[in-house]
Amino acid sequence: MRFVPDSMAGRVALALIAGVVLILGIGIIVSASDLLGEPPHVRRSEAASRLGSAIDTIRRLPPDLRPDAARDFAAPDFGVTWHHPDAPPAAPVANEESRRIEWRLRRHAPRSATRSIEAGGLPADVPAVAGLPPENVLYVRVRLRDGSWVALQVERNWRHPTRLLRLLVTLAVVGTGLALLAFWLARWMTAPLGRFATAAERLGADVGAPPMREEGPREIRTAAHAFNDMQRRIRRFVDERMHMVAAAAHDLRTPITRLKLRAEFIEDDELRLKFVKDLDEMEAVIASTMELAREETAREPSRRFDLGVLLRELAAEFSEAGGNVRLACSGSLPVDGRVVALKRALANLVRNALTYGEEANIEVEHRDGRAIVRIDDRGPGIPVEEREKVFAPFYTREPSRSRRAGGTGLGLSIARAILRSHGGEIELTERPYGKGLRQIVSLPLATEGH
C-alpha cells in the first residue's frame, strides 16, 4: 500500500512521527546541555567534596606537612598541590564556564578558610595529571586565609566528543526505530479503512464484486463481516428482481406469438400489418429487457485481454456489415474484465453512432492509467439537458424515430451498466469539429501484479 500524506494513515503517521521527533529533540537538548555543562561529579558532589576536604585538611596542618597531605589526596583523575604564599600557582585560563563553576565550587568549599576560588582551563605551563589530556582538565586555584594556595585538577572527559557522538547515535537509532514503529502502527490501524473505501467503490460499480477479507482486530472483522453480509443481501435482491423481470419477459413471448398467429386471420391487410408491427416492437422490447437482465445477473468470468484487439474485431464486423467505421488505435491496452460484456457495450455505442450519425470514427488513447475511447458521429447530437436522461431504461427522445431505427431505449443503459461494473464510465459531449455527438468511454487499464 502506498503512503500518501493526505490519507488518514499518512496523517496519523506524520503526527506520531512529529511527536516522537519533538520528544527526541527535547531529550537531545537536555542531554546536550548536560554534556556540555558541568560534569555531574563536579556539579553535585565528588570533585567539590574532595576539594573541600583537601582545603579543610591542608589548612589545619603545619606548612611543612601540607605538600605531603596534598599528594595523599591525588588520584588518577584528581590532582592536588599546595603552594607557598610567595609562589602562587598559575592562574586558570578563563572561559565561558568559569563563573558558573566557581559559584558551584564555593558552595562546597569552607568559606571561613578561603579567600578566593578561580576555575577554568589548564594553563599551558602547568603539567596535567598523569594520564589526562590537557584539553580535558578542569583547573581550580584556591587561595587560603593564610595566603597559601591549593591547586586542583579534575578530568573533564564529559567534554570528549566521542561521548556526545555516542549519545547522538543512540538517540538517532532509538528515534528511527520509534518513527518506523509509529508509521507501521498507524498503517496497521488505518489500513482497514482503506480496504473499506475500496470495497465500497467496488460494490458501487459491481454488486457481484469479491467480498472483503475479514481480518485484523475484532472490531474490523465485525465491520467487514457486516459489510459482506450487506453485499450478499444486495446481490440477492438484485438477482431476484432481475430474474423476475427476465421470467416475466420470457413468459410474455408466448402470448405475443399467439397474437401474431391470430393477427394472420385479420382480413383487413392494413390493420393486420399494424398489429404485427406493434407485436414486433413488443418483442424487441422484451428481447432488450432480457438482455439487460442477463447483463445484471451475468456470471461471465473476468480475464485480461487487449482492448485494442477487441475494438479492431468490432470495427471489422461492422465494416463487413456495411457500416462506415474508422478506427485509430495503436499499442497494447491491457484490460481486466468480461470480454463478451464489454464487446456488447461498445457495440451498442458504435451501433448508435451508425444508426443516428451515419458513421463511427473511433479513436483510442492511453491517459493516466486509463484507456480513453472516443466514438464520433455526424448526427444531430443530443441537447445538454437530455444527455443524462438518455441513459434511463426505455427512454427515447423521439418515439417515432426510435421505432424507425428499431431501438428500444436500452442500448445506452446496458452499455453504462457494463462499463461501470468494470470501473469505467461513459460521457456524452458535442463533437469538437462539425456537428455530431461524441461518446467518450473511460476504462481502467490493468496493472502489473493485479
Secondary structure, DSSP 8 states (H G I E B T S, - for coil): ----TTSHHHHHHHHHHHHHHHHHHHHHHHHHHHHHS--HHHHTSHHHHHHHHHHHHHHHS-TTTHHHHHHHH-BTTEEEEEE-TTS-----B--TTHHHHHHHHHHHS-GGGEEEEEEEE--TTS---TT--GGGEEEEEEEETTS-EEEEEEE-GGG-HHHHHHHHHHHHHHHHHHHHHHHHHHHHHHHHHHHHHHHHHHHHH-TTS------SSHHHHHHHHHHHHHHHHHHHHHHHHHHHHHHHHHHHHHHHHHHHHHHTT-S-HHHHHHHHHHHHHHHHHHHHHHHHHHHHT-----EEEEHHHHHHHHHHHHHHTT--EEEE--S--EEEE-HHHHHHHHHHHHHHHHHHHS-EEEEEEEETTEEEEEEE--S----GGGTTGGGSTT--S-HHHHHHHT--S-HHHHHHHHHHHTT-EEEEEE-SSSS-EEEEEEEE---TT-
